[in-house]
Amino acid sequence: MNFLRTMWKRIRIPSHADEVSPAFSYRIYWMKTGLNWKPELRERVLAELEVLMMEPAFERNPYQRRYTVPALAGSQYSGESLACLRDVLEALRAQPGQGEESHDRK
């Protein structure tokens, strides 16, 4: 019986606290993507994000894809994803020489 209790504790179902936040995943994705962009594209996307995020209706929703950014080929993104993209682009902007030796520039 002790064995079963021990095994049950090891196989526990993950709690809500164990879930990975969508923001974490978005940041990883956007960092990998943004590193491959030319600095000009980064700046254009950042400028478009700043305008979009200033709108009163903008909401940092985690999953609902409500927003488009023209520089990103018109695909739709969630508010949280775009907020993470802005954070990543600002961080890349702060790093001198970042992305100048990237492999696949768009």
C-alpha positions as CSV (number, residue, x, y, z in Angstrom):
1,M,0.0,0.0,0.0
2,N,2.9,2.4,0.8
3,F,4.2,1.7,-2.7
4,L,0.9,2.8,-4.3
5,R,0.9,6.1,-2.3
6,T,4.4,6.9,-3.3
7,M,3.7,6.2,-7.0
8,W,0.5,8.3,-6.9
9,K,2.5,11.2,-5.5
10,R,5.0,10.9,-8.3
11,I,2.4,10.7,-11.0
12,R,0.3,13.6,-9.8
13,I,-1.7,15.6,-12.3
14,P,0.0,19.0,-12.9
15,S,-1.7,21.9,-11.1
16,H,-2.5,25.2,-12.7
17,A,0.7,26.6,-11.3
18,D,2.7,24.0,-13.3
19,E,1.4,25.3,-16.6
20,V,3.7,27.3,-18.8
21,S,2.5,30.8,-19.3
22,P,1.7,31.8,-22.9
23,A,3.9,34.9,-22.5
24,F,6.9,32.6,-22.0
25,S,6.2,30.7,-25.2
26,Y,5.6,34.0,-27.1
27,R,8.8,35.5,-26.0
28,I,10.8,32.4,-27.1
29,Y,9.1,32.4,-30.5
30,W,9.5,36.1,-31.1
31,M,13.2,36.1,-30.0
32,K,14.0,33.4,-32.4
33,T,12.0,35.2,-35.2
34,G,13.3,38.7,-34.4
35,L,16.9,37.7,-34.5
36,N,16.5,36.8,-38.1
37,W,15.0,40.2,-39.1
38,K,16.9,43.1,-40.5
39,P,17.1,46.1,-38.1
40,E,14.8,48.1,-40.4
41,L,12.1,45.5,-40.2
42,R,12.4,45.4,-36.4
43,E,12.0,49.2,-36.2
44,R,9.0,49.2,-38.6
45,V,7.2,46.5,-36.6
46,L,8.0,48.2,-33.4
47,A,6.6,51.5,-34.6
48,E,3.4,49.7,-35.8
49,L,3.1,47.9,-32.5
50,E,3.4,51.2,-30.5
51,V,0.5,52.7,-32.5
52,L,-1.7,49.6,-32.2
53,M,-1.1,49.2,-28.5
54,M,-2.0,52.8,-27.8
55,E,-5.5,52.2,-29.1
56,P,-8.1,52.2,-26.2
57,A,-9.5,48.9,-27.4
58,F,-6.2,47.0,-27.3
59,E,-6.3,44.1,-24.8
60,R,-3.5,41.8,-23.8
61,N,-5.6,38.7,-24.3
62,P,-3.5,35.5,-24.2
63,Y,-5.0,33.5,-27.1
64,Q,-7.7,35.3,-29.1
65,R,-6.1,36.5,-32.4
66,R,-7.7,39.9,-32.8
67,Y,-4.9,42.1,-34.1
68,T,-3.0,42.5,-37.3
69,V,0.4,44.2,-37.9
70,P,0.8,45.2,-41.6
71,A,4.6,44.6,-41.5
72,L,3.9,41.0,-40.4
73,A,2.1,40.1,-43.6
74,G,-1.4,40.7,-42.2
75,S,-1.5,37.6,-40.0
76,Q,-3.6,37.9,-36.8
77,Y,-2.1,37.8,-33.3
78,S,-3.2,37.9,-29.7
79,G,-2.6,41.0,-27.7
80,E,-0.3,39.1,-25.3
81,S,1.8,37.8,-28.2
82,L,2.2,41.4,-29.6
83,A,3.1,42.8,-26.2
84,C,5.8,40.1,-26.0
85,L,7.0,40.9,-29.5
86,R,7.3,44.6,-28.4
87,D,9.3,43.6,-25.4
88,V,11.6,41.4,-27.4
89,L,12.2,44.1,-30.1
90,E,12.9,46.7,-27.4
91,A,15.4,44.3,-25.8
92,L,17.1,43.7,-29.2
93,R,17.2,47.4,-29.9
94,A,19.1,47.9,-26.6
95,Q,21.8,45.4,-27.6
96,P,24.4,47.0,-29.8
97,G,25.1,45.1,-33.0
98,Q,22.4,42.6,-32.4
99,G,21.3,40.7,-35.5
100,E,23.9,42.0,-37.8
101,E,25.3,38.6,-38.3
102,S,22.0,36.8,-38.5
103,H,21.5,34.0,-41.0
104,D,18.2,34.4,-42.7
105,R,17.3,38.1,-43.0
106,K,13.9,39.0,-44.2
